Structures are given as C-alpha cells and as structure tokens.
C-alpha cells in the first residue's frame, strides 16, 4: 500500500523592497536580492506604474529593471526588463545587456546606486515592502502625490 505524503507548498519568498525614487514610476530596490562581485552589484529595481496602467488591453503593476552597477566606476549596465501584470504574473526578462554607461543623474538609476553603493535611503519614513503587491499599494499614491525624498 502506498501512502502519499502531503505536498508542502513553499512559502513565497519575502522581498525587501526599499523605495528609492518617485517620478513617472515609484522605484523600489530589491535589497535582499543584491548580488555582489567586488564593488559591482547585480540587482533588480521594481518600477511601479500609476493606477489603471494598461498596455495592449492588459492592466500592469509595472516591472523589474535588472541592473549591474559598478560602484567604484559609477557606471551601470541595463540587463533587461520583465513586466508584471496586475494579476501578479511576471513576464520573462527581455532585452540584451547594454554597454556600461555613466549612471544618469537625478533619476531612479542614481537613487538605486546611492542606496546599494552608499547606503543612502532617500525615503526613510516609507515602509519596506515585502511583496510586489504591497509595493504597488505603497507606490501608487506616492506617484499621484508627487512625493519628494526626505
């Protein structure tokens, strides 16, 4: 007689999404996903879009921008982008890595670099999101209000 053991569903991985920029998107660095090689960091930045964002008749929460940041040289490589539908379903990473470029000032890329390279958190009063859905709930009102860093 064969007795089947109950299947153990793995708990979803708890994210640590730190808000770094608000503009066209609310951008959150996935702090617990940063991988270091020397002073170079591979990371993902969640870009939350405004409420009711629709593309090709589908609602989206935003997407993941994959980056490689060289903290010593202050350069970055854009490693691709993966969209996230409003259902939570993530698309595959698309796009080829770009050539290294200087980190552009005044935007999400610079804010992400300041967090991972320098430990600067521009929105200390905003809670760290533990899921994409929670980041969407935090980020969308900040886009609408035009939140500024502290």
Buried (B, 14 or more C-beta within 10 A) or exposed (E): EEEEEEEEEEEEEEBBBBBBBBBEBBBBBBBEBBEEEEEBBBBBBBBBBEEEBEEEEEEBBBBBBBBBBBBEEEBBBBBBBBBBBBEEEBEEBEEEEEEBEEBEEEBBBBBBBBBBBEEEBBBEEBEBBBBBEBBBEBBBEBBEEEBEBE
